[in-house]
């Protein structure tokens, strides 16, 4: 029986872009957690709570998404280069995040309009949701244990 033309996957076929699948799974989980956290934050802390929650959600999505996007863009390089890209991406994101955090904590204007406690708490909760979604998506990938593209010469 031939696979249907509408079927997105053929049995036994490897996942073509694993980082994008993980990005989609993580993004869905982060948005679900973030939207719920924003609703709770709005009830608990009003508009500053809502703004803090949305800023926390946006921060996690941008920084975590950038890491998976960097891995996707380096997918055709060697494993050593992929590791270098992952490490450089992580180090760069942490440095930028640290700088933005320092600016945010020293900004009176931001503190007047945004509940910084909510921002921090929601960011931590959304990171946990992001990681759970990423792990869930990873566990469903079809990754071959050997390289299917190379011929074996005996």
Order of alpha helices (4+ residues) and beta strands (2+ residues): alpha-alpha-alpha-alpha
